[in-house]
Amino acid sequence: MPTLLNPYLHFPGTAREALDFYRSVFGGDLDVMTYGEMGMDGDQAAQVMHGQLTAPSLTLMASDGMPGEELVLGNASNLSLSGDDETELRGWFDRLADGGEVHVPLEKQVWGDVFGQCADRFGVTWLVNIAQPG
């Protein structure tokens, strides 16, 4: 079955660092294309035009902003990880929160699942929900 929705994140010059970090969290294969490889020169040449991390559990894409493009980080979007593999999801949460900020500790919630929320070191907010046996 094809993957139908892939998050695409934009960074202010830190896309390569962010993609390397996400690969360290989730594993997988990383393909990166720079602006320089597409013919752009100058300061922007080494930055990421398009990067794609393909891991067993997700596909995540990212780029650095174009010259003159203003990136506005906000709280309108979050990335959510969910499932019932508590060991894997707790590991992801801990690695994503490392160097970032925990907004909601990963613990049992009133709806019965284990849930937590954190912002990683790049300002991306992650929601983690671990389904509990019913």
MIDOSE-1310 file (N, C-alpha, C; in nm, 2 decimals, decimal comma, always signed):
residues 134
mptl	+0,08/-0,12/+0,00/+0,00/+0,00/+0,00/+0,09/+0,12/+0,00; +0,06/+0,22/-0,08/+0,15/+0,34/-0,09/+0,13/+0,43/+0,03; +0,23/+0,51/+0,06/+0,22/+0,61/+0,17/+0,16/+0,73/+0,11; +0,05/+0,77/+0,17/-0,03/+0,88/+0,11/-0,01/+1,02/+0,17
lnpy	+0,05/+1,02/+0,29/+0,07/+1,15/+0,35/+0,21/+1,15/+0,40; +0,29/+1,25/+0,36/+0,43/+1,26/+0,40/+0,45/+1,40/+0,46; +0,49/+1,42/+0,58/+0,52/+1,55/+0,63/+0,63/+1,61/+0,56; +0,62/+1,74/+0,53/+0,73/+1,82/+0,46/+0,76/+1,94/+0,55
lhfp	+0,88/+1,94/+0,61/+0,92/+2,04/+0,70/+1,02/+2,14/+0,63; +1,01/+2,26/+0,67/+1,10/+2,37/+0,62/+1,18/+2,42/+0,73; +1,31/+2,44/+0,71/+1,40/+2,49/+0,81/+1,48/+2,61/+0,77; +1,52/+2,69/+0,86/+1,60/+2,81/+0,83/+1,75/+2,78/+0,82
gtar	+1,79/+2,69/+0,73/+1,93/+2,66/+0,71/+1,98/+2,54/+0,79; +1,89/+2,47/+0,86/+1,93/+2,36/+0,94/+1,87/+2,22/+0,90; +1,82/+2,22/+0,77/+1,75/+2,10/+0,73/+1,84/+1,97/+0,73; +1,96/+1,99/+0,69/+2,05/+1,87/+0,69/+2,08/+1,82/+0,83
eald	+2,10/+1,91/+0,92/+2,12/+1,87/+1,06/+1,99/+1,80/+1,12; +1,88/+1,86/+1,08/+1,75/+1,80/+1,13/+1,73/+1,67/+1,07; +1,75/+1,65/+0,94/+1,73/+1,52/+0,88/+1,83/+1,41/+0,93; +1,95/+1,45/+0,96/+2,05/+1,36/+1,02/+2,00/+1,32/+1,16
fyrs	+1,95/+1,42/+1,23/+1,90/+1,39/+1,37/+1,78/+1,29/+1,36; +1,68/+1,32/+1,27/+1,57/+1,23/+1,25/+1,61/+1,09/+1,21; +1,71/+1,08/+1,13/+1,76/+0,95/+1,09/+1,82/+0,87/+1,21; +1,89/+0,95/+1,30/+1,94/+0,89/+1,42/+1,83/+0,84/+1,51
vfgg	+1,71/+0,90/+1,51/+1,59/+0,86/+1,59/+1,52/+0,74/+1,53; +1,49/+0,76/+1,40/+1,40/+0,66/+1,33/+1,47/+0,55/+1,25; +1,60/+0,58/+1,22/+1,67/+0,49/+1,12/+1,63/+0,52/+0,98; +1,66/+0,43/+0,89/+1,61/+0,45/+0,75/+1,72/+0,51/+0,66
dldv	+1,68/+0,54/+0,54/+1,77/+0,59/+0,43/+1,74/+0,73/+0,41; +1,84/+0,81/+0,39/+1,83/+0,95/+0,37/+1,89/+0,99/+0,24; +1,81/+1,06/+0,16/+1,86/+1,12/+0,03/+1,84/+1,27/+0,04; +1,95/+1,34/+0,00/+1,96/+1,48/+0,01/+2,01/+1,54/-0,12
mtyg	+1,93/+1,64/-0,17/+1,97/+1,72/-0,29/+1,99/+1,86/-0,25; +2,11/+1,92/-0,28/+2,13/+2,06/-0,24/+2,09/+2,15/-0,36; +2,08/+2,28/-0,32/+2,06/+2,38/-0,42/+2,17/+2,39/-0,52; +2,30/+2,37/-0,47/+2,41/+2,37/-0,56/+2,40/+2,26/-0,67
emgm	+2,35/+2,14/-0,63/+2,34/+2,03/-0,73/+2,24/+2,07/-0,83; +2,15/+2,17/-0,81/+2,05/+2,21/-0,90/+2,09/+2,34/-0,97; +2,22/+2,38/-0,96/+2,27/+2,49/-1,03/+2,28/+2,62/-0,96; +2,24/+2,63/-0,83/+2,25/+2,75/-0,76/+2,39/+2,76/-0,70
dgdq	+2,44/+2,88/-0,69/+2,57/+2,90/-0,63/+2,56/+3,00/-0,51; +2,67/+3,03/-0,45/+2,67/+3,12/-0,34/+2,64/+3,05/-0,21; +2,60/+3,13/-0,11/+2,57/+3,08/+0,03/+2,47/+2,97/+0,03; +2,37/+2,97/-0,06/+2,26/+2,88/-0,06/+2,30/+2,74/-0,12
aaqv	+2,41/+2,74/-0,19/+2,44/+2,62/-0,27/+2,45/+2,49/-0,18; +2,50/+2,50/-0,06/+2,52/+2,38/+0,03/+2,39/+2,35/+0,10; +2,29/+2,43/+0,10/+2,17/+2,41/+0,17/+2,08/+2,30/+0,10; +1,99/+2,25/+0,18/+1,90/+2,14/+0,13/+1,79/+2,20/+0,04
mhgq	+1,78/+2,16/-0,08/+1,67/+2,19/-0,17/+1,56/+2,09/-0,14; +1,60/+1,96/-0,13/+1,50/+1,86/-0,09/+1,57/+1,74/-0,03; +1,52/+1,70/+0,09/+1,57/+1,58/+0,16/+1,45/+1,49/+0,19; +1,48/+1,36/+0,19/+1,38/+1,26/+0,22/+1,44/+1,15/+0,30
ltap	+1,38/+1,13/+0,42/+1,41/+1,02/+0,51/+1,30/+0,91/+0,49; +1,34/+0,80/+0,45/+1,25/+0,68/+0,43/+1,29/+0,58/+0,54; +1,20/+0,56/+0,64/+1,22/+0,47/+0,74/+1,11/+0,37/+0,74; +1,12/+0,25/+0,81/+1,02/+0,15/+0,81/+0,88/+0,21/+0,86
sltl	+0,88/+0,31/+0,95/+0,76/+0,35/+1,00/+0,71/+0,49/+0,95; +0,79/+0,55/+0,87/+0,75/+0,69/+0,82/+0,84/+0,73/+0,70; +0,79/+0,83/+0,63/+0,86/+0,90/+0,53/+0,85/+1,05/+0,57; +0,96/+1,12/+0,58/+0,97/+1,26/+0,62/+1,05/+1,33/+0,52
masd	+1,00/+1,45/+0,48/+1,07/+1,53/+0,38/+1,10/+1,66/+0,44; +1,21/+1,73/+0,39/+1,25/+1,86/+0,45/+1,33/+1,94/+0,35; +1,34/+2,07/+0,37/+1,42/+2,16/+0,29/+1,46/+2,28/+0,37; +1,56/+2,35/+0,32/+1,59/+2,48/+0,38/+1,51/+2,59/+0,29
gmpg	+1,48/+2,70/+0,36/+1,40/+2,80/+0,29/+1,48/+2,86/+0,17; +1,41/+2,91/+0,07/+1,47/+2,98/-0,04/+1,52/+3,11/+0,01; +1,62/+3,17/-0,06/+1,66/+3,30/-0,03/+1,55/+3,40/-0,03; +1,54/+3,48/+0,08/+1,44/+3,58/+0,09/+1,30/+3,53/+0,14
eelv	+1,29/+3,39/+0,16/+1,17/+3,33/+0,21/+1,17/+3,34/+0,36; +1,06/+3,39/+0,42/+1,05/+3,40/+0,56/+0,98/+3,28/+0,61; +1,04/+3,21/+0,70/+0,98/+3,09/+0,77/+0,93/+3,13/+0,90; +0,80/+3,10/+0,92/+0,74/+3,13/+1,05/+0,70/+3,00/+1,12
lgna	+0,77/+2,98/+1,23/+0,74/+2,86/+1,31/+0,62/+2,89/+1,40; +0,53/+2,80/+1,41/+0,41/+2,82/+1,49/+0,36/+2,69/+1,55; +0,23/+2,70/+1,60/+0,18/+2,59/+1,67/+0,06/+2,53/+1,60; +0,04/+2,56/+1,47/-0,07/+2,52/+1,39/-0,06/+2,37/+1,34
snls	+0,06/+2,32/+1,35/+0,09/+2,18/+1,30/+0,18/+2,11/+1,40; +0,15/+1,98/+1,41/+0,23/+1,89/+1,49/+0,25/+1,76/+1,42; +0,35/+1,68/+1,45/+0,36/+1,55/+1,40/+0,33/+1,45/+1,50; +0,25/+1,35/+1,47/+0,20/+1,25/+1,56/+0,25/+1,11/+1,53
lsgd	+0,30/+1,05/+1,63/+0,35/+0,91/+1,63/+0,26/+0,83/+1,71; +0,20/+0,72/+1,66/+0,11/+0,63/+1,74/+0,13/+0,49/+1,71; +0,09/+0,40/+1,80/+0,10/+0,26/+1,79/+0,09/+0,19/+1,92; +0,12/+0,06/+1,92/+0,12/-0,01/+2,05/+0,25/-0,07/+2,09
dete	+0,36/-0,04/+2,01/+0,50/-0,08/+2,05/+0,55/+0,02/+2,15; +0,53/+0,00/+2,28/+0,57/+0,09/+2,38/+0,72/+0,12/+2,38; +0,80/+0,01/+2,37/+0,94/+0,03/+2,37/+0,99/+0,12/+2,26; +0,95/+0,10/+2,14/+0,99/+0,18/+2,02/+0,94/+0,32/+2,04
lrgw	+0,81/+0,34/+2,08/+0,76/+0,48/+2,09/+0,82/+0,56/+2,20; +0,85/+0,49/+2,31/+0,91/+0,56/+2,43/+1,06/+0,60/+2,38; +1,12/+0,51/+2,31/+1,26/+0,54/+2,26/+1,26/+0,66/+2,17; +1,16/+0,67/+2,08/+1,15/+0,78/+1,99/+1,12/+0,91/+2,07
fdrl	+1,03/+0,90/+2,16/+1,00/+1,02/+2,24/+1,12/+1,07/+2,32; +1,19/+0,98/+2,38/+1,31/+1,02/+2,46/+1,42/+1,09/+2,37; +1,44/+1,03/+2,25/+1,54/+1,08/+2,16/+1,50/+1,21/+2,10; +1,37/+1,23/+2,06/+1,32/+1,35/+2,01/+1,32/+1,46/+2,11
adgg	+1,30/+1,43/+2,24/+1,30/+1,53/+2,35/+1,44/+1,57/+2,39; +1,54/+1,49/+2,36/+1,67/+1,52/+2,40/+1,72/+1,65/+2,33; +1,75/+1,75/+2,41/+1,79/+1,88/+2,35/+1,68/+1,97/+2,32; +1,56/+1,92/+2,34/+1,43/+2,00/+2,31/+1,36/+2,03/+2,44
evhv	+1,23/+2,02/+2,44/+1,15/+2,05/+2,55/+1,03/+1,96/+2,56; +1,01/+1,90/+2,68/+0,89/+1,82/+2,70/+0,78/+1,91/+2,75; +0,67/+1,90/+2,67/+0,55/+1,98/+2,70/+0,45/+1,90/+2,79; +0,44/+1,77/+2,76/+0,35/+1,68/+2,84/+0,44/+1,55/+2,86
plek	+0,47/+1,52/+2,98/+0,54/+1,40/+3,00/+0,47/+1,27/+2,94; +0,55/+1,18/+2,90/+0,49/+1,05/+2,84/+0,44/+0,97/+2,96; +0,31/+0,97/+2,98/+0,25/+0,89/+3,09/+0,11/+0,86/+3,06; +0,05/+0,77/+3,14/-0,09/+0,73/+3,12/-0,18/+0,85/+3,13
qvwg	-0,28/+0,86/+3,04/-0,37/+0,97/+3,04/-0,52/+0,92/+3,07; -0,61/+1,01/+3,08/-0,74/+0,97/+3,13/-0,82/+0,89/+3,02; -0,78/+0,89/+2,90/-0,84/+0,80/+2,80/-0,78/+0,66/+2,79; -0,68/+0,64/+2,88/-0,63/+0,50/+2,90/-0,49/+0,48/+2,83
dvfg	-0,46/+0,56/+2,73/-0,33/+0,54/+2,66/-0,22/+0,62/+2,73; -0,10/+0,58/+2,69/+0,02/+0,66/+2,73/+0,04/+0,77/+2,63; +0,05/+0,89/+2,67/+0,07/+1,00/+2,57/+0,17/+1,10/+2,62; +0,24/+1,17/+2,53/+0,33/+1,27/+2,57/+0,35/+1,37/+2,45
qcad	+0,40/+1,49/+2,48/+0,42/+1,59/+2,37/+0,55/+1,65/+2,40; +0,63/+1,67/+2,30/+0,76/+1,74/+2,31/+0,79/+1,82/+2,19; +0,88/+1,92/+2,20/+0,93/+1,99/+2,09/+1,08/+1,95/+2,08; +1,12/+1,91/+1,96/+1,26/+1,87/+1,94/+1,35/+1,99/+1,93
rfgv	+1,48/+1,97/+1,92/+1,58/+2,08/+1,92/+1,56/+2,17/+1,80; +1,48/+2,13/+1,71/+1,46/+2,22/+1,59/+1,32/+2,29/+1,60; +1,25/+2,28/+1,71/+1,13/+2,34/+1,72/+1,01/+2,27/+1,67; +1,02/+2,15/+1,62/+0,91/+2,07/+1,57/+0,84/+2,00/+1,69
twlv	+0,71/+2,01/+1,69/+0,63/+1,95/+1,80/+0,59/+1,81/+1,76; +0,61/+1,72/+1,85/+0,58/+1,57/+1,83/+0,48/+1,53/+1,94; +0,37/+1,46/+1,89/+0,28/+1,40/+1,98/+0,30/+1,25/+1,97; +0,31/+1,18/+2,09/+0,33/+1,04/+2,09/+0,22/+0,97/+2,17
niaq	+0,15/+0,88/+2,11/+0,04/+0,81/+2,18/+0,07/+0,66/+2,17; +0,07/+0,60/+2,28/+0,10/+0,45/+2,29/-0,03/+0,38/+2,33; -0,10/+0,31/+2,24/-0,22/+0,25/+2,27/-0,20/+0,14/+2,37; -0,29/+0,13/+2,47/-0,28/+0,03/+2,57/-0,38/-0,08/+2,54
pg	-0,35/-0,21/+2,58/-0,44/-0,32/+2,56/-0,57/-0,29/+2,62; -0,68/-0,31/+2,55/-0,81/-0,28/+2,59/-0,88/-0,40/+2,65
